[in-house]
Amino acid sequence: MGRTCADCGKGPKKAANRSHAKNKTLRTQKPNLQKNEKGDMTCNTCRRTDAKKAK
């Protein structure tokens, strides 16, 4: 999978930039994906949760 978390499945979502005149321009919000020790792409939230469980 391209831009999805291997643990929770979090992926990109659509959002809107809003100017002062309230004009809407669509954009995507992407999750903060990073490689873990196994080489899987996981979001930073899952990485932090796994680090807390390991303690």
C-alpha positions, 0 to 999 in steps of 0.5 A, spaced: 500 500 500 502 506 498 501 511 503 497 507 509 500 505 515 501 498 516 499 497 523 492 501 523 491 503 516 491 510 516 491 513 510 491 520 506 485 524 507 482 530 503 482 537 506 481 544 504 485 550 504 481 556 506 484 563 504 481 570 507 476 570 502 474 563 504 475 560 497 476 553 498 482 549 495 482 542 496 489 538 498 491 532 501 493 531 509 498 525 509 500 521 515 507 521 518 509 515 515 516 512 517 520 505 517 520 501 523 525 496 525 521 491 520 521 495 514 514 496 514 511 503 514 507 505 520 505 512 522 508 516 528 502 515 532 503 507 532 511 507 533 510 511 539 504 506 542 509 501 540 515 504 544 510 505 550 508 498 550 516 496 550 518 499 556 
